[in-house]
Every structure is written in structure tokens, then in C-alpha cells.
Amino acid sequence: MPDTTMIEDATARPRTSGMVWTGRVLSGIAILFFLMDAGMKIVPPQVVFDTMAQLGWPTDIGTVRLLAGLLLGSTLLYAWPRTALLGAVLLTGYLGGAIATHVRIGSPLFSHVLFGAYLGVILWGGLWLRDARLRAIFPIVR
């Protein structure tokens, strides 16, 4: 009788060093961007208030720091491997709000509206490449 524990899933890809390092680099780019954005909102220069006003958001310090806290917390969850999936889901929600804001005010599609989607692809692509469990749930079959 054949040993069934040795049967491999045909859709599972081996965890290669190149995939993992590419995922880490992509995740690192996203993390650095979100940390920079959150940092600018913690001690906001005038340009942050001007941009918030252009986007139709309240320009009080409380709102700006609330957004900074949400972004910083979600980014730290994403950066920690055990909570990366939760962080990715929360950051996706944050990016969805950014996309909706730009759609609402009629921003240019490819440079402003879809910028959140570009970040989302980097965010999820990095996580997918570095986490075999996520690749098992969402396999890419040739």
C-alpha cells in the first residue's frame, strides 16, 4: 500500500528563497510608505492640512492624528509576521477609503484614484510571496 503522507499537492509551489525575499522587499516598500505617511500625520506640517482640505476631510489635529493612529497600528500589525494578515486586511480598508475619497472629488484616475490599488497590489503581493499559507489559499495555477 502506498504511503499517502508523501502525496504532494499539485497546486502548491515550493517556498523558494527568491520568492520569500521578493515578498519581503515588496512588503518593506509598503511598510516604509505607510510609516512615512503616518509619521507625517503625527506631527503634521501645513501641507498635510492643505491636502486634507482639498480632499474634503476635516482639518483639525484630532482627525489627522486619528488617521495617523489607524494607519500606524495597521502597518505595525502588517509588519509583524503573526499578525500580517490582519494588518493587510485593515490596510486594505484604509486604502479603500483613500480610493473612495479620490473618486468623490474627481481626481485623475491613474495617478490618484488607482494609487491606493497600486499600493494594495504591492501589499498583498508581498504577503502572498512570503507566506506559504496564503499561497495555499489563493494558488496561481499555470
MIDOSE-1310 file (N, C-alpha, C; in nm, 2 decimals, decimal comma, always signed):
residues 142
mpdt	+0,08/-0,12/+0,00/+0,00/+0,00/+0,00/+0,09/+0,12/+0,00; +0,06/+0,22/-0,09/+0,15/+0,34/-0,10/+0,13/+0,43/+0,03; +0,23/+0,50/+0,06/+0,23/+0,59/+0,18/+0,16/+0,72/+0,13; +0,04/+0,75/+0,18/-0,03/+0,87/+0,14/+0,02/+1,00/+0,20
tmie	+0,11/+0,99/+0,29/+0,17/+1,11/+0,35/+0,27/+1,18/+0,26; +0,31/+1,11/+0,16/+0,41/+1,16/+0,07/+0,35/+1,22/-0,06; +0,21/+1,21/-0,07/+0,15/+1,27/-0,19/+0,15/+1,43/-0,17; +0,20/+1,49/-0,28/+0,21/+1,64/-0,27/+0,09/+1,70/-0,35
data	+0,06/+1,82/-0,30/-0,05/+1,89/-0,37/+0,01/+1,95/-0,50; -0,05/+1,92/-0,61/+0,00/+1,97/-0,74/-0,01/+2,12/-0,75; -0,09/+2,19/-0,68/-0,10/+2,33/-0,69/-0,01/+2,41/-0,60; +0,05/+2,34/-0,50/+0,14/+2,40/-0,40/+0,28/+2,43/-0,47
rprt	+0,33/+2,55/-0,46/+0,46/+2,58/-0,51/+0,56/+2,57/-0,40; +0,68/+2,53/-0,43/+0,78/+2,52/-0,33/+0,82/+2,66/-0,28; +0,85/+2,67/-0,15/+0,89/+2,80/-0,10/+1,03/+2,83/-0,13; +1,05/+2,91/-0,23/+1,19/+2,94/-0,27/+1,24/+3,06/-0,21
sgmv	+1,37/+3,07/-0,19/+1,43/+3,18/-0,13/+1,41/+3,31/-0,21; +1,40/+3,30/-0,34/+1,38/+3,42/-0,42/+1,24/+3,48/-0,40; +1,14/+3,39/-0,39/+1,00/+3,43/-0,37/+0,99/+3,50/-0,23; +1,05/+3,44/-0,13/+1,04/+3,50/+0,00/+1,11/+3,64/+0,01
wtgr	+1,23/+3,65/-0,05/+1,30/+3,77/-0,05/+1,23/+3,88/-0,13; +1,17/+3,84/-0,24/+1,09/+3,94/-0,32/+0,97/+3,99/-0,24; +0,91/+3,89/-0,17/+0,79/+3,93/-0,08/+0,83/+4,02/+0,03; +0,95/+4,00/+0,09/+1,00/+4,08/+0,19/+1,03/+4,22/+0,14
vlsg	+1,09/+4,23/+0,02/+1,12/+4,36/-0,04/+0,99/+4,44/-0,07; +0,89/+4,37/-0,13/+0,76/+4,44/-0,16/+0,70/+4,48/-0,03; +0,69/+4,39/+0,07/+0,63/+4,43/+0,20/+0,71/+4,55/+0,26; +0,84/+4,54/+0,25/+0,92/+4,65/+0,31/+0,89/+4,79/+0,25
iail	+0,87/+4,79/+0,11/+0,83/+4,91/+0,04/+0,70/+4,96/+0,09; +0,60/+4,88/+0,11/+0,47/+4,92/+0,16/+0,48/+4,97/+0,30; +0,55/+4,90/+0,38/+0,57/+4,94/+0,52/+0,63/+5,07/+0,53; +0,74/+5,09/+0,46/+0,81/+5,22/+0,46/+0,72/+5,34/+0,42
fflm	+0,64/+5,31/+0,31/+0,55/+5,42/+0,27/+0,44/+5,45/+0,37; +0,38/+5,35/+0,43/+0,28/+5,37/+0,53/+0,33/+5,43/+0,66; +0,46/+5,40/+0,70/+0,52/+5,46/+0,81/+0,55/+5,61/+0,79; +0,59/+5,64/+0,67/+0,62/+5,78/+0,63/+0,49/+5,86/+0,63
dagm	+0,38/+5,80/+0,58/+0,25/+5,87/+0,57/+0,20/+5,89/+0,72; +0,21/+5,79/+0,80/+0,16/+5,80/+0,94/+0,25/+5,90/+1,01; +0,38/+5,90/+0,99/+0,47/+6,00/+1,06/+0,43/+6,14/+1,02; +0,40/+6,16/+0,90/+0,37/+6,30/+0,86/+0,24/+6,34/+0,92
kivp	+0,15/+6,25/+0,96/+0,02/+6,29/+1,02/+0,04/+6,30/+1,17; +0,14/+6,24/+1,23/+0,16/+6,25/+1,38/+0,20/+6,39/+1,41; +0,30/+6,44/+1,34/+0,35/+6,58/+1,36/+0,33/+6,65/+1,22; +0,20/+6,69/+1,20/+0,17/+6,73/+1,06/+0,23/+6,87/+1,02
pqvv	+0,30/+6,88/+0,91/+0,33/+7,01/+0,85/+0,21/+7,07/+0,79; +0,21/+7,19/+0,75/+0,10/+7,26/+0,69/+0,05/+7,19/+0,56; +0,14/+7,13/+0,49/+0,09/+7,06/+0,36/-0,01/+6,95/+0,39; +0,00/+6,89/+0,51/-0,10/+6,78/+0,54/-0,24/+6,85/+0,56
fdtm	-0,25/+6,96/+0,63/-0,38/+7,03/+0,65/-0,43/+7,08/+0,52; -0,34/+7,13/+0,43/-0,39/+7,18/+0,30/-0,44/+7,06/+0,21; -0,37/+6,95/+0,22/-0,42/+6,83/+0,14/-0,55/+6,78/+0,19; -0,56/+6,77/+0,33/-0,69/+6,73/+0,39/-0,80/+6,82/+0,34
aqlg	-0,78/+6,95/+0,34/-0,89/+7,04/+0,30/-0,92/+7,02/+0,15; -0,82/+7,00/+0,07/-0,85/+6,97/-0,08/-0,93/+6,84/-0,10; -0,91/+6,74/-0,01/-0,98/+6,62/-0,02/-1,11/+6,62/+0,05; -1,15/+6,73/+0,11/-1,28/+6,74/+0,18/-1,28/+6,68/+0,32
wptd	-1,17/+6,65/+0,38/-1,16/+6,60/+0,51/-1,15/+6,71/+0,61; -1,20/+6,69/+0,74/-1,18/+6,80/+0,84/-1,03/+6,82/+0,86; -1,00/+6,94/+0,89/-0,85/+6,98/+0,90/-0,81/+7,00/+1,05; -0,89/+6,94/+1,14/-0,85/+6,96/+1,28/-0,74/+6,85/+1,32
igtv	-0,66/+6,88/+1,41/-0,55/+6,80/+1,45/-0,60/+6,66/+1,50; -0,71/+6,65/+1,56/-0,77/+6,53/+1,61/-0,79/+6,43/+1,50; -0,85/+6,48/+1,39/-0,88/+6,39/+1,28/-0,75/+6,34/+1,21; -0,66/+6,43/+1,20/-0,53/+6,40/+1,14/-0,46/+6,29/+1,22
rlla	-0,46/+6,31/+1,35/-0,39/+6,21/+1,44/-0,46/+6,08/+1,45; -0,60/+6,09/+1,44/-0,67/+5,96/+1,44/-0,64/+5,88/+1,32; -0,63/+5,94/+1,20/-0,59/+5,87/+1,08/-0,45/+5,82/+1,09; -0,36/+5,90/+1,16/-0,22/+5,85/+1,18/-0,22/+5,73/+1,27
glll	-0,30/+5,73/+1,37/-0,30/+5,61/+1,46/-0,35/+5,49/+1,40; -0,46/+5,50/+1,32/-0,52/+5,39/+1,25/-0,42/+5,33/+1,15; -0,35/+5,42/+1,08/-0,25/+5,38/+0,98/-0,13/+5,31/+1,04; -0,08/+5,38/+1,15/+0,04/+5,32/+1,22/+0,01/+5,19/+1,28
gstl	-0,11/+5,17/+1,35/-0,14/+5,05/+1,41/-0,16/+4,94/+1,30; -0,23/+4,97/+1,20/-0,24/+4,87/+1,09/-0,11/+4,83/+1,03; -0,02/+4,92/+1,01/+0,11/+4,90/+0,95/+0,19/+4,81/+1,04; +0,19/+4,84/+1,17/+0,27/+4,76/+1,26/+0,21/+4,61/+1,27
lyaw	+0,08/+4,60/+1,26/+0,02/+4,46/+1,25/+0,07/+4,39/+1,13; +0,08/+4,46/+1,02/+0,12/+4,40/+0,89/+0,27/+4,37/+0,90; +0,35/+4,45/+0,97/+0,49/+4,42/+0,97/+0,53/+4,30/+1,06; +0,44/+4,27/+1,16/+0,47/+4,16/+1,25/+0,41/+4,03/+1,18
prta	+0,50/+3,93/+1,15/+0,46/+3,81/+1,08/+0,33/+3,74/+1,13; +0,32/+3,73/+1,26/+0,20/+3,66/+1,32/+0,07/+3,73/+1,29; +0,07/+3,87/+1,27/-0,05/+3,94/+1,26/-0,05/+4,01/+1,12; +0,03/+3,97/+1,03/+0,04/+4,03/+0,90/-0,09/+4,02/+0,82
llga	-0,16/+3,91/+0,83/-0,29/+3,90/+0,75/-0,39/+4,00/+0,80; -0,40/+4,01/+0,93/-0,49/+4,11/+0,99/-0,45/+4,25/+0,95; -0,32/+4,28/+0,96/-0,28/+4,41/+0,91/-0,31/+4,44/+0,77; -0,29/+4,34/+0,68/-0,32/+4,36/+0,54/-0,47/+4,39/+0,52
vllt	-0,55/+4,32/+0,59/-0,70/+4,35/+0,58/-0,73/+4,49/+0,62; -0,67/+4,53/+0,73/-0,70/+4,67/+0,78/-0,65/+4,77/+0,69; -0,52/+4,75/+0,64/-0,47/+4,84/+0,54/-0,55/+4,85/+0,41; -0,60/+4,74/+0,37/-0,69/+4,74/+0,25/-0,81/+4,82/+0,27
gylg	-0,87/+4,82/+0,39/-0,98/+4,91/+0,42/-0,94/+5,05/+0,42; -0,82/+5,08/+0,47/-0,77/+5,22/+0,47/-0,75/+5,27/+0,33; -0,69/+5,18/+0,25/-0,67/+5,22/+0,11/-0,80/+5,23/+0,03; -0,90/+5,15/+0,07/-1,03/+5,17/+0,01/-1,09/+5,30/+0,04
gaia	-1,08/+5,35/+0,16/-1,12/+5,49/+0,19/-1,05/+5,59/+0,11; -0,92/+5,58/+0,09/-0,84/+5,67/+0,01/-0,89/+5,67/-0,13; -0,92/+5,55/-0,19/-0,97/+5,54/-0,33/-1,11/+5,61/-0,33; -1,20/+5,59/-0,24/-1,33/+5,65/-0,24/-1,32/+5,80/-0,23
thvr	-1,23/+5,85/-0,15/-1,21/+5,99/-0,14/-1,17/+6,05/-0,27; -1,08/+5,99/-0,34/-1,04/+6,05/-0,47/-1,14/+6,03/-0,57; -1,22/+5,93/-0,57/-1,33/+5,92/-0,67/-1,44/+6,03/-0,64; -1,46/+6,05/-0,51/-1,57/+6,15/-0,47/-1,53/+6,29/-0,52
igsp	-1,40/+6,33/-0,52/-1,36/+6,46/-0,56/-1,32/+6,47/-0,71; -1,33/+6,36/-0,78/-1,30/+6,36/-0,92/-1,15/+6,37/-0,95; -1,07/+6,31/-0,87/-0,92/+6,31/-0,90/-0,89/+6,23/-1,03; -0,77/+6,25/-1,09/-0,73/+6,18/-1,21/-0,73/+6,03/-1,17
lfsh	-0,77/+5,94/-1,27/-0,79/+5,80/-1,24/-0,65/+5,73/-1,21; -0,56/+5,73/-1,31/-0,44/+5,65/-1,30/-0,34/+5,70/-1,20; -0,33/+5,83/-1,17/-0,23/+5,89/-1,08/-0,28/+5,90/-0,94; -0,41/+5,92/-0,92/-0,46/+5,95/-0,78/-0,56/+5,84/-0,74
vlfg	-0,66/+5,81/-0,81/-0,76/+5,72/-0,77/-0,70/+5,58/-0,76; -0,63/+5,53/-0,85/-0,58/+5,40/-0,85/-0,45/+5,38/-0,77; -0,40/+5,49/-0,71/-0,27/+5,48/-0,64/-0,29/+5,39/-0,52; -0,41/+5,39/-0,45/-0,44/+5,30/-0,34/-0,44/+5,16/-0,39
aylg	-0,49/+5,13/-0,51/-0,49/+5,00/-0,56/-0,35/+4,95/-0,59; -0,27/+5,04/-0,64/-0,13/+5,00/-0,67/-0,06/+4,96/-0,54; -0,08/+5,04/-0,43/-0,03/+5,00/-0,30/-0,09/+4,87/-0,25; -0,21/+4,85/-0,27/-0,28/+4,72/-0,23/-0,21/+4,60/-0,30
vilw	-0,18/+4,62/-0,43/-0,12/+4,51/-0,50/+0,02/+4,48/-0,44; +0,10/+4,58/-0,41/+0,23/+4,57/-0,35/+0,21/+4,50/-0,21; +0,12/+4,55/-0,14/+0,09/+4,50/+0,00/+0,06/+4,35/+0,00; -0,04/+4,31/-0,08/-0,09/+4,17/-0,09/+0,01/+4,08/-0,16
gglw	+0,07/+4,14/-0,27/+0,17/+4,06/-0,34/+0,29/+4,02/-0,25; +0,34/+4,12/-0,17/+0,45/+4,09/-0,08/+0,41/+3,98/+0,02; +0,29/+3,99/+0,08/+0,24/+3,90/+0,17/+0,22/+3,76/+0,11; +0,17/+3,76/-0,01/+0,15/+3,63/-0,08/+0,28/+3,56/-0,11
lrda	+0,38/+3,63/-0,15/+0,51/+3,57/-0,18/+0,58/+3,52/-0,06; +0,56/+3,59/+0,06/+0,64/+3,54/+0,17/+0,56/+3,45/+0,27; +0,43/+3,42/+0,24/+0,36/+3,34/+0,32/+0,30/+3,22/+0,25; +0,35/+3,10/+0,27/+0,30/+2,98/+0,20/+0,16/+2,95/+0,23
rlra	+0,11/+2,98/+0,35/-0,03/+2,95/+0,39/-0,12/+3,03/+0,30; -0,09/+3,16/+0,27/-0,17/+3,24/+0,18/-0,16/+3,19/+0,04; -0,05/+3,14/+0,00/-0,04/+3,08/-0,14/-0,12/+2,96/-0,15; -0,14/+2,88/-0,04/-0,22/+2,76/-0,04/-0,37/+2,80/-0,06
ifpi	-0,41/+2,91/+0,00/-0,55/+2,95/+0,00/-0,58/+3,01/-0,14; -0,48/+3,09/-0,19/-0,50/+3,16/-0,32/-0,39/+3,12/-0,42; -0,40/+2,99/-0,47/-0,29/+2,95/-0,56/-0,31/+3,01/-0,70; -0,19/+3,03/-0,76/-0,19/+3,07/-0,90/-0,15/+2,95/-0,98
vr	-0,24/+2,89/-1,06/-0,22/+2,77/-1,13/-0,19/+2,81/-1,28; -0,09/+2,74/-1,33/-0,04/+2,77/-1,47/-0,13/+2,70/-1,56
